[in-house]
Amino acid sequence: MRKMPASLSALGSSSGLRRVLLAYLLSGIVETATWLAIVLYAYARGGPSLAGLVVVGQVLPAAFVAPLLAGLGDRMTRGAALVLAYAFLTVATAVTLIALVVNAPVLVVVAGATLCTIGHAVARPNHFAVLPQLARSPEQLVSANALSTIADGIALFAGPLAAGFGAALVGPWLVFAAGVAVLVITALLCLGLGLAAPVTTDGGGAAALRQAFEGVGALWGDWPALALLAILTSGFVVIGAMDVLAVTFSEVVLGQGEAGAGVTLSGVGIGVLVGGVVAGVLALRRRLAPVVLIGGLLMGAAVTSVSLLTHVGTTATALAVSGLGGAVLLVAGRTLLQRTSDERLLARIFAVQESASLVGMAVGAAVAPVLIERTSPADAFVPFGAATAIVALAGYLLIRQLDARAVLRPAEAALLRRVAFLAVLPPYDLERLARHAA
């Protein structure tokens, strides 16, 4: 039998890992589709200014709430935390659907969409926290990260297409109705994972609140980790701006409207899909800082190039290259964060990363309309692309220290795995023992 490619090896793992990855894919499609549906909804009522304001209004509350709610996932079984997050997301999507159907005021619709953003911001950190427990080897963990990014790519391709054509033909409410049905399946897929709860200290009330924010404390003063966080966040600044930029660019420069916006944005998804496969191979390397740098530079250059384009096909191609660079950046960055973080705080640390990403998206969404107004829908792409490349270059000098901290010792880990009572340890803990045993 032909050996499965390294970036896809997690598909040969436990059914629990496959179910979690499928759930992540489905929730991602819902996220990108409903996100663009709300942006189109706002753009139709107030142009790019209202669209940018609506994006900011969605992500800022989630940025502050996510570290608390997602951090609580470290106080229960990872599987239960994931199911609860997807259940909350299903309810939030249903609430937004009702608001759209009854033609509620814009503020009510945005409030519902904000609950959806909070749901995704809670589910995603718990997804990446559960992967080390489900993966059977360090290679499968890298593969699971890569497959998650491939899922992001599929979602970024399918979601905007569904939202663009669904909103144009029927209305945004149809996108949310389909989303509710899909999210019910997503929550069911994560039942019965059979994972143990992380070891935590008891405490309630103020103690629980303090523990939920321990991810911030774990990163505070760790300049290499903060540099990695800044590089990852710079990519999300572009993502936050991209919907507003693409919708306006499609309307003014390409003359294609809602459907054109969906087509051009789907190019990002194709790039992320391909980039996830590429990144799954690159992220197996011992040194990941150079991979992070390459991803950031590629993403920045591709976004900048959009300012020179005037056709749907070439624009979608440039955005596909930006998605490829972003995928490489995310997979390498998340893998490096997993390798260098305390497993007991993993959900909380990824909650901080999620929060920083949402703040970055808010910044991008707020700045994009201003740049469009002061320059043009085409030239507004340039500052975002240039900033992404500059941040990657500046941060590279620091994140090289994370590579030294996350040295892998596969030979030593293989020897430890032969010891019966050590073989039951998660690969994450086995890697740490191997480093200390060498």
TAMO-V231614 format. One record per residue. PSI is psi in whole degrees, -180 to 180 (NA if undefined). OMEGA is omega as a letter, one per 30 degrees, with the letter a starting at -180 (NA if undefined). D_CENTER is the distance of its C-alpha to the mean C-alpha in Angstrom with 1 decimal. Layout:
psi/omega/d_center
PSI/OMEGA/D_CENTER
PSI/OMEGA/D_CENTER
This chain:
psi/omega/d_center
134/a/33.9
137/a/31.5
138/a/28.9
140/l/25.3
148/a/23.2
-41/a/21.4
-14/a/17.9
6/a/18.9
-25/l/20.9
-20/l/18.7
-19/l/20.0
8/a/23.4
-157/a/22.5
156/l/23.1
-29/l/22.7
-43/l/20.6
-41/l/17.9
-40/l/18.2
-41/l/18.1
-41/l/14.9
-39/l/13.2
-41/l/15.0
-41/l/13.9
-40/l/10.2
-50/a/11.2
-44/l/13.4
-33/l/11.3
-41/l/8.7
-43/l/12.0
-42/a/13.2
-50/a/10.4
-35/l/10.8
-48/a/14.6
-33/l/15.3
-51/a/13.4
-34/l/15.6
-40/l/18.5
-39/l/18.6
-44/l/18.5
-39/l/21.3
-46/a/23.1
-40/a/23.1
-39/a/24.1
-23/a/27.0
-18/a/28.3
15/l/28.0
-167/a/26.7
-31/a/24.0
-48/l/24.9
-38/l/24.3
-45/l/21.1
-40/l/19.8
-39/l/21.2
-41/l/19.7
-46/l/16.1
-43/a/17.1
-27/l/18.8
-44/a/15.7
-29/a/13.2
-48/l/15.9
-40/l/17.1
-35/a/13.7
-33/a/13.2
-31/a/16.6
-31/a/16.5
-45/a/13.3
-34/l/14.8
-54/a/17.9
-45/l/16.8
-34/l/14.1
-27/l/16.6
-16/l/19.2
-18/l/17.5
-3/a/19.3
7/l/22.5
178/l/22.5
145/a/21.8
-39/a/18.2
-44/l/19.0
-40/l/20.5
-40/a/17.7
-42/l/15.3
-44/l/18.0
-40/l/18.7
-44/l/15.1
-33/l/15.2
-44/l/18.8
-42/a/18.1
-39/l/15.6
-46/l/18.4
-43/a/20.9
-40/l/19.0
-38/l/18.6
-40/l/22.3
-44/l/23.3
-38/l/21.8
-47/a/23.5
-42/l/26.8
-39/l/26.5
-41/a/26.2
-40/a/29.0
6/l/31.4
48/l/30.6
162/l/29.8
156/a/29.6
-40/a/26.5
-37/l/25.9
-44/l/25.8
-44/l/23.4
-36/l/21.0
-42/l/21.5
-43/l/20.5
-33/l/17.4
-40/l/16.6
-37/l/17.0
-43/l/14.5
-40/l/11.8
-42/l/13.0
-46/l/12.8
-38/a/9.2
-24/l/8.7
-39/a/11.2
-41/a/10.2
-48/l/6.8
-38/l/8.8
-29/l/11.7
-49/a/10.3
-20/l/9.7
-27/a/13.0
-23/a/14.8
-44/l/14.4
-27/l/17.0
-30/a/19.4
-28/a/19.2
143/a/19.3
-5/l/23.0
162/l/22.8
-35/l/20.8
-39/l/20.6
-30/l/19.1
-45/l/16.4
-43/l/15.5
-41/l/15.8
-39/l/13.6
-43/l/10.7
-43/l/11.8
-32/l/12.2
-40/l/8.7
-36/l/7.8
-40/l/11.1
-40/l/10.1
-41/l/7.3
-45/l/10.4
-42/l/12.7
-41/l/10.9
-21/l/10.9
-52/a/14.5
-40/a/15.8
-54/l/14.3
-38/l/15.8
-47/l/18.9
-43/a/19.5
-44/a/19.0
-50/a/21.1
-36/l/24.0
-44/l/23.8
-36/a/24.0
-38/a/26.7
-38/a/28.8
-57/a/28.6
163/a/26.3
-28/a/22.9
-33/a/24.2
-38/l/24.3
-42/a/20.5
-33/l/20.1
-45/l/23.0
-36/l/21.4
-40/l/18.1
-46/a/20.2
-43/a/21.9
-40/a/18.8
-29/l/17.2
-44/l/20.6
-39/a/20.3
-47/l/16.8
-40/a/18.3
-34/a/21.4
-27/a/19.7
6/l/18.6
146/l/22.2
38/l/24.4
-22/l/22.2
41/a/25.0
146/l/23.1
153/l/25.0
146/l/24.0
154/l/23.2
119/l/26.3
161/l/26.3
147/a/29.1
159/l/30.6
146/l/30.5
179/l/30.0
-122/a/29.9
-36/l/29.5
-42/l/28.8
-40/l/25.9
-43/a/24.5
-43/a/25.1
-33/a/23.5
-28/a/20.3
14/l/20.0
-19/l/21.0
-36/l/17.6
-44/l/18.6
-36/a/22.0
-28/a/20.8
-19/a/19.1
127/a/21.8
-8/l/24.2
88/a/22.3
-39/l/22.2
-43/l/20.6
-39/l/17.6
-35/l/17.5
-42/l/17.8
-42/l/14.8
-40/l/12.9
-40/l/14.5
-46/l/13.7
-41/a/9.9
-36/l/10.5
-35/l/12.8
-34/l/10.4
-22/l/8.7
-43/l/12.4
-43/a/12.9
-42/l/10.2
-35/l/11.9
-25/a/15.2
-41/a/14.7
-47/l/15.4
-44/l/18.5
-46/a/19.6
-41/l/19.3
-45/l/21.1
-43/l/23.8
-42/l/24.2
-39/a/24.7
-47/a/27.2
-47/a/29.2
-47/a/29.0
-23/a/28.4
36/a/30.2
-16/l/28.1
-153/a/26.8
-46/a/24.1
-40/l/24.3
-37/l/24.1
-41/l/20.9
-40/a/19.4
-47/a/20.8
-41/l/19.7
-28/l/16.1
-22/l/16.1
-36/l/17.0
-42/a/13.5
-41/l/12.6
-43/l/15.6
-42/l/14.7
-37/l/11.2
-50/l/13.2
-41/a/16.0
-32/l/13.9
-40/l/12.3
-46/l/16.0
-45/a/17.2
-32/l/14.7
-30/l/15.7
-46/a/19.2
-34/a/18.7
-5/l/16.7
-7/a/19.9
155/l/21.7
-37/a/23.3
120/a/22.2
-16/a/18.6
-44/l/19.1
-33/l/20.6
-41/l/17.8
-44/a/15.4
-46/l/18.2
-44/l/18.6
-44/a/15.1
-42/l/15.3
-42/a/18.8
-43/l/18.2
-46/a/15.4
-44/a/17.8
-41/a/20.8
-42/l/19.5
-42/l/18.5
-36/a/21.9
-21/a/23.7
-29/a/22.9
-19/a/25.5
-2/a/28.1
156/a/27.5
7/a/29.2
150/a/28.4
-46/a/25.7
-48/a/25.7
-34/l/25.4
-45/l/22.8
-35/l/20.6
-45/l/21.4
-41/l/20.5
-30/l/17.1
-41/l/16.6
-39/l/17.5
-38/l/15.0
-37/l/12.3
-47/l/13.9
-41/l/14.0
-37/l/10.3
-45/l/9.7
-43/l/12.4
-46/a/11.3
-46/a/7.9
-47/a/9.9
-42/a/12.8
-44/l/11.4
-39/l/9.8
-42/l/13.0
-37/l/15.1
-40/l/13.8
-39/a/14.6
-26/a/17.9
10/a/19.0
155/l/18.1
124/a/20.4
-32/a/19.4
-23/a/21.0
12/a/18.6
-45/l/15.4
-38/a/13.9
-38/l/15.1
-42/l/13.9
-25/l/10.3
-38/l/11.1
-43/l/12.4
-40/l/9.5
-43/l/7.5
-46/l/10.9
-38/l/11.3
-41/l/8.2
-39/l/9.7
-42/l/13.0
-42/l/12.2
-39/l/11.3
-43/l/14.5
-47/l/16.4
-44/a/15.5
-33/l/16.5
-37/a/19.6
-33/a/20.8
-50/l/20.4
-35/l/23.3
-45/l/25.4
-38/l/25.1
-43/a/25.8
-38/a/28.8
-22/l/30.1
-97/l/29.6
164/l/28.6
-25/l/25.8
-51/a/26.0
-20/a/26.5
-20/l/23.7
-29/a/21.2
-51/a/23.1
-35/a/22.3
-45/l/18.5
-43/a/18.9
-42/a/21.5
-39/l/19.7
-45/a/16.6
-41/a/19.3
-44/l/21.4
-40/l/18.8
-43/l/17.9
-45/a/21.7
-40/a/22.5
-22/a/20.0
-36/a/21.0
-31/a/24.3
-41/a/22.8
-12/l/20.0
-27/l/22.8
-29/l/24.0
-36/l/21.0
-41/l/22.1
-33/a/25.5
-23/a/24.3
38/l/22.4
130/a/25.3
140/l/25.2
78/a/28.6
-36/a/28.4
-46/l/32.2
-39/l/32.6
-38/l/29.8
-39/l/31.6
-44/l/34.8
-32/a/33.5
-19/l/32.0
-17/l/35.7
126/a/36.7
-50/a/36.7
-16/l/35.5
-24/a/32.8
-23/a/31.5
-9/a/30.0
149/l/27.7
149/l/23.9
-34/l/23.2
-51/a/21.4
-33/l/24.7
-38/l/26.7
-40/a/25.2
-43/l/26.1
-40/a/29.6
-39/l/30.0
-41/a/29.3
-27/a/31.9
-20/a/34.4
NA/NA/34.6
